[in-house]
Amino acid sequence: MKNVLCLILVLTGFCSFGQEKDSLLNQYFFDSGLTIQDTTGLEVFESYNPSGSYWAIDSFSEETVFHRAMIYSDASDSLNSYALRIGKGGHIYSMIGAFGESVPPQYRPQPWVQDSYGGGTSYAPWVDEVWQMVSVDGSLNNPPDSSYFIHQSGVYLKTPNQTQPFFSPILSEFYDANKQSYSIINWGQQAHTEDLLNVDHRSGLLYYSKYTHIGHGILEVDQMIYNFGTDNMNFINVPWGGVRNSNLDHFFISDPTNEFSLANAVYGQGPVVQTGSTGGWMGWSDQESGNAPALIMVHPTSTVSNNNVFRYGSAGANPSNPRDYNVFEMIRFPAAGQLNFGKCMSFRYYYVFAGNIEAARAKILDLDLSSYAMDAAFTPPKEEVGSLHYQFDYQDGQFYVSLIDTLGSLELRQSPFLNSYPVFRITASDGFEYITTDPYYLSSVPYDGQTLGLELLGFYDKPMVLNVQSDAVCAGDSFSFPDGSMVNDLQESIVYINTLAANGFEGDSLIVSRLELTQLDISVIQAQDSLMSVAEDVHYQWLDCLDDYATIQGDTFMTFVPGQSGSFAVQVTNLVCVDTSSCIQFVPTNTHTSSTVSTFTIFPNPNQGSFILQTEEFHSQIRTQLYNASGLLIDSRLIKDERDFYFNLDLTPGYYILKLSCEGFSDQYLKIIID
């Protein structure tokens, strides 16, 4: 049995949930501080906005991958304009500048396709030749069937049942219009699904990406990897990607003096370049001189990992190869334990769009852009990360989750902290929801359809699965919780968190017990000849206090008209609680012999002092007397020859009794609520 965590917390009001939560979850540890150069010309599209580019994917439309578009028009120089399209994996699947579409067309030749591939020649739909992060644990990446590549983008369609793309699930996202940035968090996926049939490779990586429009052709990219799994990442691409030979055929590398030179290679046969041997930037243009629209990347020249290198080159020696792919791979080698469980690594680099290589270099030098690029290994302790306080309710398989503005039922942290676990709300194919730190809670194969959605709620310091139980309790009662703890003499609604060891799950079972206090209103209003209970939607039983609280047979209504003087109380009961009012000393002023009842109604009720009195029978005259909760007569009038009569009274909020008397009928008592 693990140590028991106990919190007793008073329920408080709610704050807004969605935008506020996602804003906090998408905050980064580092901010470049680079001044935005142009605050105009940027549009961000949430609805499908097609690129118009050619894609060599015959099974799926571009709409399958599209998630967001950031399109910038530079009024001062159109050569700085660009259109960025972000896929559902948080990756860049389309990047268009003055040079045209730069992301390769995703071509796969038929000889590469096996009969078992559910995706056919489209088995890699925008999940490979795109700009993305990729992570590898080299100790597990062993041939022939242990391909270990955790893609930011998504998975290959390499098993028979995979006939639809599966992109790395979106956990949270946030667009900040003031900062011109779009952030997204994804759960990265093991890409080689055919190998997962033989080995149990899993992914415990969160991929964070933030795309910030700086202006005049400069796009800032912040990315972070957080490892909440058991594997040790020792080879990472931040980013992996490339361009089309047909639009950007020539590659240029800067030197420490910021001069640049042409570099040609076939991928896999060319050199491995130390990033520190450059001026921190490299790029592409469609002319050997570089005097054509260009795409440049700016990276840090130093690293906190063991090394920082890049590889490049055409994926086919012939530029007209239908694959149309010139690879670029920025590689870092985290040291042992640097990106294992509970650790983060963060990176910043830039894309620069310009009319030519020289114009791009001028921008880089003018802003000293390479000094803003970043490579960091930093994971804060728990106490340095902001909190999110959640209240949970559970009904019919659904969790109802709210942020609250003070201490709440469960405290999570908004960003990864050292040795923390992300907490997910998981939606199953049957619509039921679960809250747990295990994204594989429903299936070891995330793309099999059992898990329909994941949502990040925050970070916790232990693995756990959460359950919610709600109980109605009466004021003054005691309650025993699942962990054996007890609370006595309850006088307010509370939330109690039980922490138990859970069978079959390596972690805690958190049971959130929500005790909703049921407090019956046992007030009684007295109006001359009657007593009326204030409680509604309950059962009533009037009692004779002078006869040891004996029940008065037949008096089980809200209103009680005693036939004689005495001391009386009312017992009110709902499905949960029973309570009894104080005894009321009663002396009648009149007696009524008639048993004939006339039907009256008040509309609306509750009201603010303006209401209509209606009767089904015609009466020549009706005497009305209005009493407040203390039994004080505050209004009296005689109504003649009318079925409907309008009242417009200046009354303070509370309960009132309207007594109605008419010849030949028993007096009637109606409760009026003034709100």
Wavefront OBJ file of the C-alpha trace (Angstrom):
o trace
v 0.000 0.000 0.000
v 1.444 3.363 -1.020
v 1.326 6.444 1.137
v -2.127 7.968 1.189
v -2.521 11.460 -0.203
v -5.462 13.220 1.401
v -6.846 16.622 0.481
v -10.088 18.110 1.717
v -11.035 21.036 -0.461
v -14.053 23.307 -0.492
v -15.780 23.535 -3.876
v -15.509 26.969 -5.463
v -16.624 28.747 -8.626
v -15.502 27.820 -12.129
v -13.249 29.644 -14.582
v -13.300 29.272 -18.338
v -11.731 26.005 -19.449
v -10.607 25.470 -23.049
v -8.658 28.531 -24.126
v -7.256 29.232 -20.679
v -6.055 25.658 -20.218
v -4.447 25.446 -23.652
v -2.778 28.828 -23.237
v -1.102 27.618 -20.041
v -0.175 24.182 -21.381
v 1.527 25.701 -24.439
v 3.857 28.006 -22.528
v 7.558 27.411 -23.118
v 10.509 27.581 -20.756
v 12.366 29.987 -23.037
v 11.357 33.060 -25.036
v 13.699 34.466 -27.669
v 12.814 38.101 -27.029
v 13.300 38.802 -30.732
v 11.310 41.856 -31.772
v 8.562 41.206 -34.310
v 9.522 43.016 -37.498
v 6.089 43.176 -39.160
v 2.732 43.005 -37.379
v 0.704 43.038 -40.602
v 0.098 40.616 -43.438
v -0.296 37.367 -41.464
v -3.451 35.246 -41.719
v -3.995 32.013 -39.791
v -6.574 29.547 -41.118
v -8.246 26.815 -39.100
v -10.557 25.580 -41.848
v -9.054 23.669 -44.749
v -6.920 25.870 -46.967
v -5.380 23.802 -49.811
v -1.823 24.428 -50.956
v -2.542 23.816 -54.641
v 0.703 21.812 -54.773
v 1.192 18.506 -56.555
v 1.294 15.509 -54.195
v 2.183 12.030 -55.417
v -0.352 10.447 -53.059
v -3.111 8.642 -54.875
v -5.198 7.410 -51.909
v -5.762 10.478 -49.743
v -6.493 14.138 -50.305
v -4.444 16.931 -48.786
v -7.372 17.708 -46.496
v -6.517 14.475 -44.644
v -3.319 15.969 -43.238
v -4.234 19.676 -43.061
v -4.631 21.249 -39.636
v -3.555 24.925 -39.766
v -2.235 27.411 -42.312
v -0.074 30.470 -41.604
v 0.019 32.658 -44.706
v 2.080 35.842 -44.818
v 2.073 38.570 -47.478
v 4.900 41.087 -47.186
v 3.658 44.429 -48.511
v 7.208 45.751 -48.859
v 8.736 42.786 -50.728
v 6.678 39.890 -52.084
v 9.812 37.697 -52.190
v 9.604 37.538 -48.386
v 6.065 36.130 -48.446
v 5.343 32.529 -47.519
v 2.570 30.002 -46.871
v 3.127 27.462 -44.116
v 0.746 24.518 -43.690
v 0.903 22.524 -40.498
v -0.258 18.924 -40.414
v -2.200 17.138 -37.712
v 1.079 15.852 -36.293
v 2.237 19.406 -35.667
v 4.702 18.988 -38.542
v 5.174 21.194 -41.618
v 3.802 19.352 -44.638
v 3.794 22.321 -47.058
v 6.063 25.357 -47.253
v 5.590 27.710 -50.177
v 7.682 30.762 -50.959
v 8.578 32.703 -54.077
v 10.370 29.505 -55.148
v 7.084 27.510 -55.121
v 6.314 24.421 -53.065
v 9.427 23.251 -51.221
v 8.219 20.121 -49.385
v 8.762 16.954 -51.487
v 5.724 15.377 -53.199
v 5.808 12.164 -51.057
v 6.478 9.884 -54.047
v 6.872 6.143 -53.442
v 7.780 3.802 -56.329
v 5.760 0.609 -56.744
v 8.761 -1.725 -56.103
v 8.965 -0.376 -52.543
v 5.399 -1.462 -51.786
v 4.617 -4.843 -50.230
v 1.267 -6.546 -50.733
v 0.562 -6.323 -47.001
v 0.725 -2.518 -46.937
v -2.749 -1.151 -46.254
v -1.784 2.198 -47.728
v -0.466 0.866 -51.049
v 1.898 3.346 -52.709
v 0.522 5.954 -50.291
v 1.883 4.129 -47.240
v 3.768 7.265 -46.135
v 1.123 10.022 -46.447
v 2.928 13.190 -45.310
v 4.716 11.349 -42.473
v 8.247 11.033 -43.857
v 9.455 13.707 -46.299
v 8.166 16.578 -44.161
v 9.705 18.937 -41.606
v 9.421 17.164 -38.267
v 11.215 15.944 -35.156
v 12.387 12.320 -35.008
v 13.859 10.541 -31.968
v 15.705 7.226 -31.673
v 16.892 4.987 -28.867
v 19.878 3.452 -30.650
v 20.021 0.466 -28.298
v 16.570 -0.613 -29.534
v 16.964 0.275 -33.202
v 18.298 -3.112 -34.259
v 17.764 -4.835 -37.627
v 16.046 -6.628 -39.136
v 12.717 -5.884 -37.440
v 13.329 -3.325 -34.700
v 13.040 -0.039 -36.543
v 12.835 2.503 -33.745
v 11.823 5.931 -35.071
v 9.439 8.116 -33.079
v 7.946 10.506 -35.633
v 6.383 13.816 -34.789
v 4.212 13.449 -37.889
v 2.670 9.986 -37.625
v 2.977 6.363 -38.732
v 3.537 4.419 -41.932
v 0.594 2.399 -43.263
v 2.473 -0.890 -43.361
v -0.006 -3.392 -41.944
v -3.077 -4.776 -43.739
v -5.619 -3.106 -41.457
v -4.118 0.361 -41.805
v -6.090 1.909 -44.619
v -6.325 5.462 -43.213
v -3.549 7.828 -42.107
v -2.810 8.073 -38.404
v -1.044 11.280 -37.416
v 0.486 11.755 -33.979
v -2.458 12.746 -31.756
v -2.928 16.415 -30.943
v -2.981 16.889 -27.173
v -3.302 20.673 -26.982
v -2.928 23.725 -29.213
v -3.117 27.489 -28.898
v -2.976 30.428 -31.280
v -1.766 33.695 -29.749
v -2.781 36.481 -32.133
v -0.915 39.128 -30.142
v 2.379 37.248 -30.393
v 1.663 35.943 -33.918
v 2.447 32.398 -32.799
v 0.750 29.020 -33.096
v 1.664 26.249 -30.639
v 0.782 22.555 -30.729
v 1.600 19.532 -28.558
v 1.550 15.994 -30.002
v 2.154 12.507 -28.705
v 4.867 11.201 -31.060
v 4.376 7.763 -32.621
v 6.589 4.795 -33.440
v 6.514 5.033 -37.234
v 7.318 1.491 -38.390
v 4.057 -0.250 -37.632
v 5.047 -3.485 -39.375
v 7.897 -3.962 -36.892
v 5.645 -3.335 -33.899
v 4.018 -6.687 -34.685
v 7.269 -8.379 -33.634
v 8.600 -6.016 -30.965
v 6.801 -3.975 -28.344
v 8.271 -0.578 -29.148
v 6.233 2.178 -27.540
v 6.510 5.924 -27.385
v 6.780 8.057 -24.290
v 7.558 11.329 -26.063
v 5.695 14.602 -26.195
v 6.620 16.881 -29.098
v 6.069 20.611 -28.587
v 6.197 23.025 -31.542
v 5.655 26.776 -31.664
v 5.692 28.674 -34.969
v 6.124 32.436 -34.540
v 5.870 34.922 -37.390
v 8.650 37.492 -36.951
v 7.993 39.275 -40.227
v 9.784 40.163 -43.488
v 10.274 36.483 -44.308
v 11.472 35.234 -40.903
v 9.719 32.359 -39.154
v 10.830 31.368 -35.647
v 10.452 27.701 -34.648
v 10.631 26.613 -31.003
v 10.532 22.886 -30.332
v 10.789 20.745 -27.249
v 10.930 17.015 -26.596
v 9.793 15.602 -23.263
v 10.444 11.960 -22.426
v 7.951 10.365 -20.022
v 8.837 6.811 -21.163
v 11.463 4.313 -20.128
v 13.648 4.527 -23.257
v 16.791 6.641 -23.564
v 16.929 8.913 -26.619
v 20.487 9.223 -27.960
v 19.858 10.292 -31.568
v 17.433 13.057 -32.495
v 16.601 15.028 -35.630
v 15.468 18.586 -34.934
v 14.436 18.829 -37.673
v 14.356 16.108 -40.287
v 13.104 17.361 -43.639
v 14.160 18.585 -47.048
v 13.122 20.371 -50.215
v 12.148 19.671 -53.828
v 15.019 19.450 -56.271
v 12.703 20.836 -58.934
v 12.357 24.181 -57.067
v 15.429 24.403 -54.821
v 18.116 22.352 -56.531
v 21.251 23.941 -55.068
v 22.427 23.770 -51.454
v 24.623 26.412 -49.824
v 26.572 26.286 -46.546
v 27.886 29.296 -44.653
v 31.299 29.496 -42.999
v 32.229 31.192 -39.703
v 32.799 34.484 -41.578
v 29.245 34.242 -42.995
v 30.460 33.719 -46.538
v 28.675 30.895 -48.348
v 29.546 28.251 -50.913
v 27.738 25.692 -53.057
v 27.639 22.097 -51.760
v 26.438 19.112 -53.794
v 25.950 15.559 -52.563
v 23.880 12.430 -52.880
v 22.219 11.668 -49.559
v 24.092 8.936 -47.712
v 27.253 9.484 -49.762
v 27.955 13.095 -48.886
v 29.813 14.545 -45.905
v 28.605 14.891 -42.325
v 29.075 18.569 -41.471
v 29.791 19.891 -37.986
v 27.310 22.710 -37.402
v 29.959 24.504 -35.350
v 32.121 24.781 -38.460
v 29.528 27.012 -40.146
v 28.164 30.489 -39.558
v 24.999 28.846 -38.215
v 23.025 28.891 -41.443
v 22.555 26.985 -44.682
v 19.953 27.009 -47.434
v 18.693 26.372 -50.933
v 18.132 28.268 -54.160
v 17.350 27.233 -57.732
v 20.442 28.841 -59.220
v 24.076 27.861 -58.679
v 24.882 31.495 -57.974
v 22.174 31.643 -55.305
v 20.600 34.563 -57.163
v 17.045 33.146 -57.115
v 14.354 32.944 -54.418
v 15.876 31.171 -51.443
v 14.942 29.231 -48.321
v 17.455 29.480 -45.452
v 17.675 27.705 -42.086
v 19.441 29.239 -39.080
v 20.643 26.912 -36.302
v 22.811 27.246 -33.186
v 26.490 26.540 -33.740
v 26.957 24.988 -30.284
v 25.131 22.199 -28.509
v 24.542 20.881 -25.014
v 24.497 17.337 -26.425
v 27.516 15.236 -27.421
v 27.548 16.676 -30.940
v 25.555 18.683 -33.484
v 25.932 17.790 -37.169
v 23.884 17.801 -40.351
v 23.655 15.638 -43.444
v 22.263 16.641 -46.804
v 21.944 15.573 -50.413
v 19.617 14.479 -53.189
v 17.642 11.308 -52.511
v 18.292 10.390 -56.144
v 21.400 11.198 -58.183
v 19.174 12.438 -60.994
v 17.314 15.653 -59.996
v 14.433 14.584 -62.231
v 13.869 11.514 -60.049
v 10.095 11.389 -59.333
v 10.894 11.373 -55.630
v 12.043 15.003 -56.114
v 13.719 15.099 -52.725
v 16.808 16.870 -51.407
v 17.274 15.690 -47.823
v 18.298 17.806 -44.844
v 18.876 16.192 -41.450
v 19.991 18.184 -38.374
v 21.289 15.646 -35.851
v 22.037 15.901 -32.145
v 23.392 13.148 -29.902
v 22.072 13.498 -26.343
v 24.494 12.264 -23.718
v 23.611 9.260 -21.571
v 20.693 10.203 -19.349
v 20.229 13.617 -20.981
v 16.936 12.711 -22.651
v 15.771 9.703 -20.660
v 12.721 9.531 -18.400
v 11.595 12.842 -16.932
v 13.890 15.062 -19.041
v 13.370 17.799 -21.644
v 15.472 19.157 -24.464
v 14.551 22.450 -26.155
v 15.592 23.948 -29.496
v 15.075 27.090 -31.544
v 15.871 27.686 -35.196
v 14.632 29.925 -38.014
v 13.374 29.685 -41.567
v 14.254 32.709 -43.686
v 12.524 33.473 -47.014
v 14.262 35.909 -49.368
v 14.770 36.853 -52.992
v 18.234 35.240 -53.022
v 20.939 33.870 -50.735
v 22.662 37.246 -50.372
v 19.429 38.949 -49.279
v 18.859 36.204 -46.702
v 22.403 36.619 -45.362
v 21.798 40.348 -44.940
v 18.714 39.663 -42.793
v 20.598 37.146 -40.671
v 23.468 39.543 -40.017
v 21.225 42.553 -39.479
v 19.282 40.826 -36.686
v 22.204 38.686 -35.498
v 19.702 35.900 -35.967
v 22.043 32.999 -35.175
v 22.510 34.378 -31.639
v 18.788 33.804 -30.998
v 18.947 30.154 -32.078
v 19.025 27.791 -29.108
v 19.978 24.315 -27.964
v 19.195 23.571 -24.291
v 18.742 20.655 -21.904
v 16.623 21.970 -19.058
v 13.825 20.444 -17.024
v 12.545 22.566 -14.133
v 11.748 21.194 -10.680
v 8.092 20.871 -9.759
v 7.978 23.977 -7.577
v 9.053 26.203 -10.463
v 6.165 25.204 -12.746
v 2.751 26.864 -12.659
v -0.279 24.985 -11.377
v -3.647 24.034 -12.848
v -6.410 23.268 -10.358
v -9.101 20.953 -11.704
v -12.523 19.903 -10.565
v -13.855 16.633 -11.956
v -17.313 15.173 -12.249
v -18.252 11.901 -13.914
v -21.587 10.902 -15.379
v -22.617 8.273 -17.931
v -19.055 7.538 -18.961
v -18.079 11.190 -19.452
v -15.716 13.340 -17.408
v -16.766 16.924 -16.848
v -13.587 18.860 -16.196
v -13.324 22.462 -15.032
v -10.501 24.771 -14.080
v -11.233 26.495 -10.795
v -9.709 29.743 -9.598
v -8.443 28.564 -6.215
v -7.125 25.331 -4.804
v -9.205 22.541 -6.271
v -9.806 18.847 -6.292
v -6.592 17.960 -8.109
v -3.488 20.042 -8.721
v -1.560 19.393 -11.930
v 1.338 21.371 -13.384
v 1.085 23.171 -16.702
v 4.482 22.086 -18.114
v 6.756 19.076 -17.743
v 8.799 19.097 -14.564
v 11.580 16.762 -13.537
v 10.383 13.139 -13.501
v 6.752 14.039 -14.189
v 3.993 12.209 -16.030
v 1.542 13.796 -18.483
v -2.115 13.328 -17.541
v -4.444 12.509 -20.449
v -8.182 12.483 -20.910
v -8.704 9.550 -23.287
v -11.845 9.042 -25.354
v -12.615 5.448 -26.332
v -14.410 4.255 -29.450
v -17.535 3.581 -27.362
v -17.570 7.190 -26.161
v -16.412 6.417 -22.624
v -13.640 8.586 -21.191
v -10.680 7.832 -18.940
v -8.138 10.019 -17.162
v -4.710 8.454 -16.777
v -0.982 8.974 -17.290
v -0.861 5.947 -19.622
v -1.659 6.835 -23.262
v -1.708 3.079 -24.014
v -4.494 2.569 -21.465
v -6.932 1.195 -24.068
v -4.600 -0.393 -26.596
v -0.939 -1.118 -27.224
v -1.545 -0.118 -30.857
v -2.817 3.485 -30.818
v -3.890 3.469 -34.478
v -6.293 0.509 -34.157
v -9.319 2.748 -33.553
v -9.934 1.886 -29.907
v -8.599 5.275 -28.840
v -10.467 8.078 -30.598
v -8.864 11.055 -28.897
v -6.407 12.274 -26.285
v -6.318 15.572 -24.443
v -3.485 16.803 -22.239
v -4.614 18.103 -18.846
v -1.246 18.723 -17.206
v 1.558 16.919 -15.375
v 1.618 14.847 -12.185
v 4.475 13.439 -10.136
v 3.331 9.786 -10.259
v 1.722 7.441 -12.752
v -1.994 7.253 -12.015
v -5.497 6.525 -13.199
v -8.334 8.698 -11.928
v -11.862 7.778 -10.907
v -14.624 10.067 -9.681
v -17.419 9.108 -7.324
v -20.190 11.504 -6.325
v -22.325 11.041 -3.241
v -25.142 13.085 -1.766
v -24.884 13.449 2.017
v -27.015 15.181 4.603
v -25.897 18.064 6.786
v -24.366 16.728 9.975
v -23.724 13.229 8.607
v -20.461 11.301 8.623
v -18.888 9.673 5.550
v -16.289 6.921 5.104
v -13.957 7.161 2.067
v -12.450 4.272 0.055
v -9.086 4.649 1.803
v -10.739 4.175 5.218
v -10.617 7.810 6.225
v -13.731 9.428 7.649
v -15.147 12.911 7.967
v -17.724 13.756 10.634
v -20.478 16.354 10.987
v -20.464 17.530 7.393
v -21.630 21.119 7.057
v -20.467 21.913 3.493
v -19.805 20.189 0.162
v -16.241 18.908 -0.097
v -13.879 17.054 -2.416
v -11.604 14.374 -1.014
v -8.768 12.721 -2.949
v -7.976 9.111 -2.072
v -4.657 7.702 -3.294
v -4.581 3.917 -3.486
v -2.382 1.291 -5.095
v -4.272 0.048 -8.164
v -4.309 -3.583 -9.230
v -2.812 -4.203 -12.655
v -1.479 -0.677 -13.050
v 1.971 0.525 -12.090
v 0.954 3.616 -10.230
v -1.618 5.164 -7.996
v -5.355 5.015 -8.307
v -6.698 8.471 -7.536
v -10.304 8.424 -6.401
v -11.885 11.857 -6.313
v -14.842 11.704 -3.916
v -17.251 14.587 -4.450
v -19.621 14.944 -1.512
v -22.566 17.153 -2.366
v -24.211 18.424 0.793
v -28.001 18.154 0.822
v -29.386 20.665 3.271
v -33.161 20.717 3.644
v -34.899 24.001 4.297
v -36.935 23.432 7.470
v -38.317 26.971 7.661
v -42.043 27.366 8.325
v -44.145 30.411 7.463
v -47.117 31.232 9.668
v -50.049 33.239 8.388
v -52.903 33.659 10.896
v -54.808 30.428 10.284
v -52.157 28.294 8.551
v -48.614 26.991 8.638
v -46.638 26.466 5.414
v -43.341 24.623 4.851
v -40.832 26.497 2.700
v -39.168 23.303 1.381
v -40.134 22.184 -2.124
v -39.977 18.861 -3.975
v -40.031 16.905 -0.716
v -42.478 14.776 1.273
v -44.219 16.459 4.229
v -45.516 15.131 7.518
v -46.917 17.502 10.145
v -46.241 16.577 13.765
v -47.873 17.362 17.114
v -45.069 18.563 19.377
v -47.292 18.326 22.495
v -47.911 14.605 21.795
v -44.242 13.594 21.618
v -44.041 14.564 17.914
v -46.813 12.172 16.924
v -47.773 12.247 13.259
v -51.008 14.030 12.424
v -52.889 11.662 10.178
v -53.639 12.987 6.695
v -51.622 16.208 7.044
v -48.923 15.484 4.461
v -49.107 18.660 2.399
v -47.004 21.786 2.224
v -49.740 23.815 3.962
v -51.251 22.800 7.316
v -54.376 24.391 8.837
v -54.641 23.249 12.475
v -58.139 22.848 13.793
v -57.115 23.983 17.260
v -54.385 25.698 19.219
v -51.183 23.799 19.811
v -47.512 23.376 18.964
v -46.680 21.895 15.589
v -43.646 21.014 13.426
v -43.132 19.597 9.964
v -40.859 16.725 8.980
v -39.533 17.018 5.419
v -37.984 14.138 3.519
v -36.254 13.734 0.157
v -34.513 10.659 -1.243
v -31.437 11.313 0.894
v -32.243 13.274 4.033
v -34.884 13.723 6.741
v -35.124 16.822 8.914
v -37.675 18.419 11.238
v -38.508 22.066 11.793
v -38.732 23.819 15.122
v -42.069 23.691 16.925
v -44.407 26.556 16.140
v -46.881 27.795 18.762
v -50.185 28.238 16.982
v -53.462 29.965 17.960
v -56.143 30.080 15.196
v -58.123 33.238 14.575
v -60.940 31.605 12.582
v -62.453 28.214 12.028
v -63.709 26.946 8.695
v -66.537 24.509 8.323
v -66.739 24.417 4.576
v -64.837 21.664 2.866
v -65.437 22.999 -0.615
v -62.180 23.937 -2.339
v -61.703 26.493 -5.069
v -58.672 26.239 -7.378
v -56.346 29.258 -7.621
v -53.030 29.632 -9.433
v -50.332 32.309 -9.490
v -48.371 33.081 -12.636
v -45.441 33.542 -12.853
v -44.011 32.123 -9.671
v -41.226 32.937 -8.735
v -41.588 36.593 -9.718
v -40.408 40.053 -8.722
v -43.682 41.315 -7.283
v -45.711 41.358 -10.484
v -48.006 38.356 -10.934
v -51.509 37.300 -11.966
v -53.970 35.521 -9.666
v -56.222 33.174 -11.640
v -59.238 31.078 -10.521
v -61.155 28.370 -12.333
v -64.499 29.209 -10.587
v -66.262 32.536 -10.784
v -66.576 34.303 -7.385
v -68.529 37.457 -6.720
v -65.787 38.558 -4.396
v -62.447 37.271 -3.091
v -60.581 38.569 -0.054
v -56.762 38.415 -0.459
v -54.313 38.795 2.420
v -50.527 38.707 1.838
v -48.241 37.715 4.741
v -44.459 37.760 4.920
v -42.339 34.926 6.372
v -42.793 36.347 9.867
v -46.594 36.219 9.594
v -47.004 39.996 9.252
v -49.931 41.126 7.103
v -48.512 43.461 4.430
v -51.310 43.689 1.839
v -55.087 43.168 1.868
v -57.670 43.788 -0.838
v -61.135 42.777 -2.028
v -61.534 41.523 -5.609
v -65.010 41.611 -7.138
v -66.405 39.872 -10.240
v -63.052 38.890 -11.798
v -61.380 35.594 -12.712
v -57.908 37.098 -13.262
v -56.424 39.799 -11.135
v -53.055 41.517 -11.635
v -50.769 42.327 -8.665
v -47.842 44.751 -8.893
v -46.180 44.922 -5.458
v -42.888 46.328 -4.226
v -41.563 43.367 -2.237
v -38.137 42.333 -1.009
v -36.881 38.877 -2.120
v -38.137 35.988 0.016
v -41.130 33.780 0.752
v -44.719 35.066 1.141
v -48.148 33.497 1.703
v -51.243 34.717 -0.095
v -54.413 33.811 1.796
v -57.575 33.626 -0.339
v -61.053 33.704 1.210
v -64.368 33.500 -0.607
v -67.869 32.667 0.609
v -68.772 28.980 0.636
v -65.189 27.759 0.164
v -62.329 26.796 2.451
v -59.564 29.345 2.722
v -56.675 28.683 0.368
v -52.989 29.448 0.991
v -50.531 29.929 -1.872
v -46.781 30.379 -1.484
v -45.206 33.159 -3.527
v -41.456 33.391 -4.126
v -40.043 36.859 -4.796
v -36.587 36.691 -6.407
l 1 2 3 4 5 6 7 8 9 10 11 12 13 14 15 16 17 18 19 20 21 22 23 24 25 26 27 28 29 30 31 32 33 34 35 36 37 38 39 40 41 42 43 44 45 46 47 48 49 50 51 52 53 54 55 56 57 58 59 60 61 62 63 64 65 66 67 68 69 70 71 72 73 74 75 76 77 78 79 80 81 82 83 84 85 86 87 88 89 90 91 92 93 94 95 96 97 98 99 100 101 102 103 104 105 106 107 108 109 110 111 112 113 114 115 116 117 118 119 120 121 122 123 124 125 126 127 128 129 130 131 132 133 134 135 136 137 138 139 140 141 142 143 144 145 146 147 148 149 150 151 152 153 154 155 156 157 158 159 160 161 162 163 164 165 166 167 168 169 170 171 172 173 174 175 176 177 178 179 180 181 182 183 184 185 186 187 188 189 190 191 192 193 194 195 196 197 198 199 200 201 202 203 204 205 206 207 208 209 210 211 212 213 214 215 216 217 218 219 220 221 222 223 224 225 226 227 228 229 230 231 232 233 234 235 236 237 238 239 240 241 242 243 244 245 246 247 248 249 250 251 252 253 254 255 256 257 258 259 260 261 262 263 264 265 266 267 268 269 270 271 272 273 274 275 276 277 278 279 280 281 282 283 284 285 286 287 288 289 290 291 292 293 294 295 296 297 298 299 300 301 302 303 304 305 306 307 308 309 310 311 312 313 314 315 316 317 318 319 320 321 322 323 324 325 326 327 328 329 330 331 332 333 334 335 336 337 338 339 340 341 342 343 344 345 346 347 348 349 350 351 352 353 354 355 356 357 358 359 360 361 362 363 364 365 366 367 368 369 370 371 372 373 374 375 376 377 378 379 380 381 382 383 384 385 386 387 388 389 390 391 392 393 394 395 396 397 398 399 400 401 402 403 404 405 406 407 408 409 410 411 412 413 414 415 416 417 418 419 420 421 422 423 424 425 426 427 428 429 430 431 432 433 434 435 436 437 438 439 440 441 442 443 444 445 446 447 448 449 450 451 452 453 454 455 456 457 458 459 460 461 462 463 464 465 466 467 468 469 470 471 472 473 474 475 476 477 478 479 480 481 482 483 484 485 486 487 488 489 490 491 492 493 494 495 496 497 498 499 500 501 502 503 504 505 506 507 508 509 510 511 512 513 514 515 516 517 518 519 520 521 522 523 524 525 526 527 528 529 530 531 532 533 534 535 536 537 538 539 540 541 542 543 544 545 546 547 548 549 550 551 552 553 554 555 556 557 558 559 560 561 562 563 564 565 566 567 568 569 570 571 572 573 574 575 576 577 578 579 580 581 582 583 584 585 586 587 588 589 590 591 592 593 594 595 596 597 598 599 600 601 602 603 604 605 606 607 608 609 610 611 612 613 614 615 616 617 618 619 620 621 622 623 624 625 626 627 628 629 630 631 632 633 634 635 636 637 638 639 640 641 642 643 644 645 646 647 648 649 650 651 652 653 654 655 656 657 658 659 660 661 662 663 664 665 666 667 668 669 670 671 672 673 674 675
